Amino acid sequence: MAIETWLPALMGYLIPAGLFLLAWGGMEPQRARRATTVGALALALAALGYFALGFAFHLGGAGLMSDLPGLQGLVRLFAGEGELDWGLIGLAGFFLADEAATPEALALFVTYLPLVAAAVLLLVLSVTGRARGWQVAVGGLVVAAVLFPLVACWVWGGGWLAHLGVTLERGHGFVDHAGAGVVYLLGGMAALGALVGLGQRLPAEEPGEPAEMPPAHFPLLANLGALLFGLGWLGWSLSVPFHVAGAELNPPRIAVNGLMAGAGAILVSQAYCWVTVGRADPLMAARGAAAGFVAISASAPFVPPLAALVIGALAGLLLPVAVYLVERVLRLPDGTATVALGLSGGLWGTLAVAFFADGRWGRGWNGVGYQGYQEEMGKGVTGFFPATVFATGDGPGQLIAQLAGILAIGLVSFLIGWLVFLLLNLPYRPPRRSRVDSASLGDDLGIPAEAETAG
């Protein structure tokens, strides 16, 4: 196997491992023990789901994007009545059989599976302890078999979001190098929909109650998870994933930008803690580092290092604010900060492409600009602040493409997460009580006792 195949296969799997430990840091001990079993079951079902259906939905049209050997049979991309530039979902390669049984196709499965696992874990760890074990497993299976492959097809599999630069002439189409939108925004919005669908709320905050950081039950594991997540991110991002499709990139720039974003996020998130509660917080440091890597995922090849530092710093500021909004304003039990991470890192990171991409790299991304872009040779993905060697930027066009992707990914992820857990939880919803009865019971989460043993 070539280095671009085995490197992401080995290091990329540190991403879900890091996320698992990072989530553990904010879990109560009893819930953390339950998450070990439920998470392993959900990941096993997720691997089977991506094997049986997800790979075909994601990369069933891979042969239309590339002339690489071994992908000639993956040429079925459903596009409704339109052209293939409006592709919606792949339809070849089910069960990795027939046209997907080649070494090249199997290597694609191994390459993208860690990102599938990461998206699944973001949902699974968020609802573990809030839902029954079988509900959590079904939710993870839906993400791996349907939700992630559908969105990944749109962005990385030759689908309609990738081709917005061709069909509507909006920048280079939707740009996401390492999953800020496809993995983390998707996971965060699906988790938000799941928590809303379960109908659970935290107790209302008492007036005058002092602000506190979320409790760090296992701070060492959380920080170890952040370290593993960062290493996995670097390994996978420095490889050459299939969706790069021949675009010109600079691997050292990707590595430097990732490190700058992580450092900026840690510093700012800790400064926020010092200002608000008067001390540094170990759990927020770990989550801040992860937010920085998540935020730079979309734009790492396309922005200068100083911009990467700014992107990470803003992600580090937005993360604790998002944690406060989710837990104190929306009163959702987001103990793992999955929703906050997806919204602060994924949403901001996806938008940052349009603001800071300088045009130096990314020529040919999504098939745009091989022979020059906006009548300038050598110009790649460009936002509002192009490098001085280029006359103009393309901030408005790229911003529209990024907003279209955010809207599509966020909406479908929230709706699927909400609908799946709403339907799965219907038989267990308690009868409506009067306001007085509800207050006297004081059960703000509304989880029946048998849910504690079902997981």
C-alpha positions in Angstrom: 0.0 0.0 0.0 1.2 3.5 -0.9 1.9 6.0 1.9 -1.1 8.1 1.0 -3.2 5.0 1.7 -1.8 3.5 4.9 -0.9 6.8 6.6 -4.5 7.9 7.0 -5.6 4.3 7.7 -3.2 4.2 10.7 -3.2 7.8 12.1 -6.8 8.7 11.1 -8.1 6.2 13.6 -6.7 8.3 16.4 -9.5 10.8 15.6 -12.4 8.7 17.0 -10.2 7.4 19.8 -9.3 11.0 20.8 -13.0 12.1 20.6 -14.0 9.1 22.9 -11.5 10.1 25.6 -12.3 13.8 25.2 -16.0 13.1 25.8 -15.2 10.8 28.7 -13.6 13.7 30.5 -16.9 15.4 31.0 -19.0 12.3 31.9 -20.1 11.2 35.3 -18.4 7.9 36.3 -21.6 5.8 35.9 -22.4 7.3 32.5 -18.7 6.9 31.4 -18.9 3.1 32.2 -22.1 2.8 30.2 -20.6 4.7 27.3 -17.8 2.2 27.0 -20.2 -0.6 26.1 -22.7 1.4 24.1 -20.0 3.2 22.2 -18.2 0.0 21.2 -21.5 -1.5 20.0 -22.5 1.6 18.1 -19.0 1.7 16.3 -19.4 -1.9 15.3 -22.8 -1.3 13.8 -21.5 1.9 12.2 -18.7 -0.1 10.5 -21.2 -2.6 9.2 -23.6 0.2 8.1 -20.9 2.0 6.1 -19.8 -1.4 4.7 -23.3 -2.4 3.6 -24.8 0.8 2.4 -22.8 3.9 3.3 -19.8 3.4 1.0 -22.0 3.0 -2.0 -24.1 6.1 -1.1 -20.9 8.1 -0.5 -18.6 6.9 -3.3 -20.8 5.2 -5.8 -19.9 7.8 -8.3 -16.1 7.9 -7.6 -15.3 6.8 -11.1 -16.9 9.9 -12.5 -14.5 12.1 -10.4 -11.3 10.3 -11.2 -9.7 8.1 -13.8 -7.7 6.2 -11.2 -7.5 2.4 -11.9 -9.8 0.2 -9.9 -12.7 2.7 -9.8 -14.1 2.2 -13.3 -17.2 0.4 -11.9 -18.1 3.2 -9.4 -20.0 5.3 -12.0 -23.6 5.4 -10.8 -24.5 8.7 -9.2 -28.2 9.5 -8.9 -29.0 13.1 -9.9 -32.7 13.0 -10.4 -33.7 14.5 -13.7 -30.7 16.8 -13.9 -27.0 16.4 -14.9 -24.4 14.6 -12.9 -23.2 18.0 -11.6 -26.3 17.9 -9.4 -25.5 14.4 -8.0 -27.4 13.5 -4.8 -26.3 9.9 -3.9 -24.1 7.1 -5.2 -25.6 3.8 -6.1 -22.6 1.4 -6.7 -20.5 -0.6 -4.4 -22.9 -2.1 -1.9 -21.3 -4.5 0.5 -17.9 -3.7 -1.1 -18.8 -6.3 -3.8 -18.4 -6.5 -7.5 -17.2 -3.1 -8.7 -16.1 -2.1 -5.2 -14.0 -5.3 -4.6 -10.8 -3.8 -6.1 -7.8 -2.8 -3.9 -8.3 0.8 -4.8 -11.9 0.9 -3.7 -11.2 -1.1 -0.5 -8.5 1.5 0.3 -11.1 4.3 0.0 -13.2 2.4 2.6 -10.3 2.2 5.0 -9.4 5.8 4.5 -12.8 7.3 5.2 -14.0 4.9 7.9 -12.3 6.9 10.8 -14.3 10.0 9.8 -17.5 7.9 9.7 -16.6 6.7 13.2 -16.0 10.3 14.4 -19.4 11.5 13.1 -21.1 8.5 14.8 -19.3 9.1 18.1 -20.3 12.7 18.2 -24.0 11.6 18.2 -23.6 8.4 20.3 -21.6 10.0 23.1 -24.0 12.9 23.3 -27.1 10.8 23.9 -25.5 7.9 25.9 -27.2 7.9 29.3 -30.0 10.0 27.9 -31.5 7.3 25.7 -31.7 3.5 25.9 -28.8 1.5 24.6 -30.6 0.1 21.6 -31.8 3.6 20.6 -28.2 4.9 20.7 -27.0 2.0 18.5 -29.8 2.6 16.0 -28.9 6.3 15.9 -25.2 5.5 15.2 -26.2 3.1 12.5 -28.4 5.7 10.7 -25.5 8.2 10.8 -23.0 5.7 9.3 -25.3 4.1 6.7 -27.3 7.1 5.6 -26.5 10.6 7.0 -22.8 10.8 6.7 -22.7 9.0 3.3 -25.4 11.4 1.9 -23.5 14.5 3.0 -20.1 13.1 2.0 -21.5 12.4 -1.4 -22.6 16.0 -1.8 -19.2 17.3 -0.8 -16.6 14.6 -1.4 -18.2 12.2 -3.8 -18.9 14.4 -6.8 -22.3 15.7 -5.6 -24.1 19.0 -6.0 -22.4 21.0 -3.3 -18.9 20.3 -4.7 -20.0 21.5 -8.1 -21.5 24.9 -7.1 -18.4 26.4 -8.6 -19.3 25.0 -12.0 -23.1 25.0 -12.0 -23.7 28.4 -10.4 -20.1 29.8 -10.6 -19.9 30.3 -6.8 -16.3 30.2 -5.9 -14.7 26.7 -5.9 -18.0 25.2 -4.8 -18.4 24.1 -1.2 -14.9 23.7 0.3 -14.1 21.4 3.2 -10.7 19.7 3.3 -10.9 17.6 6.4 -14.5 17.6 7.6 -15.4 20.8 9.5 -18.8 20.5 7.9 -19.0 16.9 6.7 -18.0 15.4 10.1 -18.2 17.9 12.9 -21.0 20.2 12.0 -23.0 17.1 10.9 -22.3 15.4 14.2 -23.1 18.4 16.3 -26.4 19.2 14.5 -27.5 15.5 14.6 -26.8 15.5 18.3 -28.8 18.7 18.8 -31.7 17.2 16.9 -31.4 14.0 19.0 -31.5 15.8 22.3 -34.5 17.9 21.1 -36.2 14.7 19.9 -35.7 13.0 23.3 -37.5 15.9 24.9 -35.1 16.3 27.8 -34.2 19.5 29.6 -31.9 20.5 32.4 -33.2 22.2 35.5 -33.7 26.0 35.1 -30.9 28.1 36.5 -31.6 29.8 39.8 -31.4 33.6 39.7 -28.0 34.9 40.9 -26.4 31.4 40.7 -22.6 31.9 40.1 -21.2 30.8 36.7 -19.2 27.6 36.8 -17.3 25.6 34.1 -18.7 22.1 33.4 -17.3 19.5 35.8 -14.1 17.7 34.7 -14.6 14.1 36.0 -11.6 12.7 34.1 -9.3 15.7 33.2 -6.3 13.5 32.3 -8.3 11.4 29.9 -9.8 14.5 28.3 -6.4 16.1 27.7 -5.0 12.7 26.4 -8.0 12.6 24.1 -7.3 16.1 22.7 -3.6 15.1 22.1 -4.7 11.9 20.2 -7.3 13.8 18.3 -4.7 16.4 17.2 -2.2 13.7 16.1 -4.9 11.9 14.2 -6.0 15.1 12.5 -2.5 15.9 11.4 -2.0 12.4 10.0 -5.2 12.3 8.1 -4.9 15.8 6.8 -1.4 15.3 5.6 -2.4 12.3 3.5 -4.0 12.7 0.1 -7.7 11.8 0.6 -9.6 10.9 -2.6 -11.7 14.1 -2.7 -8.6 16.2 -3.2 -8.8 14.9 -6.8 -5.5 16.4 -8.0 -5.8 19.9 -6.5 -2.5 21.6 -5.7 -1.9 21.6 -1.9 1.0 22.4 0.4 1.3 19.7 3.1 3.7 21.8 5.4 1.2 24.6 5.3 -1.5 22.3 6.4 0.5 21.0 9.4 1.6 24.5 10.5 -2.0 25.8 10.2 -3.3 23.0 12.3 -0.8 23.6 15.1 -1.5 27.3 15.1 -5.2 26.9 15.2 -4.9 24.4 18.1 -2.6 26.7 20.1 -4.8 29.8 19.5 -7.9 27.9 20.6 -6.3 26.7 23.9 -5.0 30.2 24.8 -8.2 32.0 24.2 -10.5 29.4 25.8 -8.3 29.5 28.9 -8.3 33.3 28.9 -12.1 33.1 28.8 -12.1 30.8 31.9 -9.8 33.2 33.8 -12.0 36.2 33.0 -15.3 34.4 33.8 -14.5 32.1 36.8 -11.1 33.2 37.9 -9.0 30.1 37.0 -7.9 27.9 34.2 -10.0 24.8 33.5 -8.4 21.5 32.4 -11.5 20.2 30.6 -12.0 23.5 28.7 -8.3 23.4 27.6 -8.8 20.0 26.1 -12.1 21.0 24.4 -10.5 24.2 23.2 -7.7 22.3 21.5 -10.2 20.1 19.7 -12.3 23.2 18.7 -9.2 24.7 17.1 -8.5 21.6 15.0 -12.1 21.3 14.1 -12.3 24.9 13.0 -9.2 24.7 10.8 -10.3 21.5 9.2 -12.1 23.1 6.2 -9.5 25.7 5.4 -6.1 24.3 6.5 -4.6 24.2 3.0 -6.0 27.5 1.9 -5.2 30.1 4.6 -1.9 31.7 5.8 -0.7 30.7 9.3 -1.7 34.1 10.8 -5.2 33.5 9.6 -5.1 30.0 11.1 -4.2 31.4 14.4 -7.2 33.8 14.2 -9.5 31.0 13.2 -8.4 28.9 16.1 -8.5 31.8 18.6 -12.1 32.6 17.6 -13.0 28.9 17.9 -11.6 28.9 21.4 -13.7 31.9 22.3 -16.9 30.5 20.7 -16.6 27.1 22.4 -17.3 28.1 26.0 -19.9 30.6 24.8 -21.6 27.7 22.9 -21.4 25.4 26.0 -23.1 28.1 28.0 -25.8 28.7 25.4 -26.6 25.0 25.0 -26.6 24.1 28.7 -27.9 27.3 30.4 -30.1 28.9 27.7 -31.4 25.9 25.7 -31.1 23.7 28.9 -30.0 20.6 26.8 -28.0 17.9 28.6 -24.9 18.3 26.4 -22.4 17.0 28.9 -19.9 15.9 26.2 -20.0 19.4 24.5 -20.7 17.7 21.2 -23.3 20.2 20.2 -21.1 23.1 21.3 -18.1 21.7 19.4 -20.1 21.1 16.2 -21.6 24.6 16.2 -18.5 26.6 17.4 -15.8 24.7 15.5 -17.7 23.2 12.5 -19.9 26.2 11.7 -17.2 28.9 12.2 -14.5 26.8 10.5 -16.6 26.2 7.4 -17.3 29.9 7.1 -13.7 30.8 7.6 -12.8 29.5 4.1 -14.6 32.4 2.5 -13.0 35.0 4.8 -9.3 34.0 4.9 -8.5 31.8 1.8 -5.7 33.7 0.0 -5.7 31.9 -3.3 -2.1 30.6 -3.1 -3.2 26.9 -3.0 -6.2 24.8 -4.1 -5.9 25.3 -7.8 -8.2 22.7 -9.3 -10.2 22.1 -6.1 -13.6 20.6 -7.1 -12.5 20.8 -10.7 -12.3 24.6 -10.7 -9.4 26.7 -12.0 -7.1 24.2 -13.6 -6.5 26.6 -16.5 -6.7 29.8 -14.3 -9.3 31.3 -12.1 -10.9 34.7 -12.6 -8.4 35.3 -15.4 -5.4 34.8 -13.1 -3.1 31.9 -13.5 -2.1 29.8 -10.5 -5.0 31.1 -8.4 -6.7 28.7 -6.0 -9.4 28.9 -3.4 -9.9 32.6 -2.7 -11.9 34.5 -0.1 -12.3 38.2 0.8 -8.5 38.6 1.6 -6.4 37.3 -1.3 -2.7 37.3 -1.3 -1.0 40.4 -2.7 0.1 38.6 -5.9 -3.6 38.4 -7.0 -5.7 41.3 -8.1 -9.1 40.3 -6.8 -10.7 38.0 -4.3 -13.9 36.0 -4.6 -15.3 36.4 -1.1 -19.0 36.8 -2.0 -19.0 33.8 -4.4 -17.2 31.5 -2.0 -19.3 32.7 0.9 -22.5 31.8 -0.9 -21.2 28.3 -1.6 -20.1 27.9 2.1 -23.5 29.1 3.3 -25.3 26.8 1.0 -23.3 23.9 2.4 -23.9 24.9 6.0 -27.6 25.2 5.4 -27.9 21.9 3.6 -25.7 19.9 6.1 -27.1 21.6 9.2 -30.8 21.2 8.2 -30.6 17.5 7.0 -28.5 16.5 10.1 -30.8 18.2 12.6 -33.9 16.8 11.0 -32.6 13.2 10.8 -31.3 13.3 14.4 -34.5 14.8 15.6 -36.8 12.5 13.7 -34.9 9.2 14.5 -34.9 9.8 18.2 -38.4 11.3 18.4 -39.8 8.1 16.7 -37.6 5.7 18.7 -38.6 7.4 22.0 -42.4 7.6 21.4 -43.2 4.4 23.3 -41.3 5.6 26.3 -42.5 9.2 26.5 -44.2 9.8 29.9 -47.8 11.0 29.9 -48.3 14.8 30.1 -48.4 16.0 33.6 -49.7 19.2 35.1 -47.2 21.9 35.9 -47.7 21.3 39.6 -47.1 17.5 39.3 -44.0 18.1 37.1 -42.5 20.5 39.7 -43.2 18.1 42.5 -41.5 15.2 40.8 -38.5 17.3 39.9 -37.5 14.9 37.1 -36.2 17.3 34.5 -34.6 14.7 32.3 -37.7 12.4 32.2 -35.7 9.2 31.8 -37.6 6.2 33.1 -35.7 4.0 35.6 -35.6 1.1 33.2 -33.5 3.3 30.8 -30.6 3.0 33.1 -30.4 -0.7 32.7 -31.4 -0.9 29.0 -28.0 0.5 27.9 
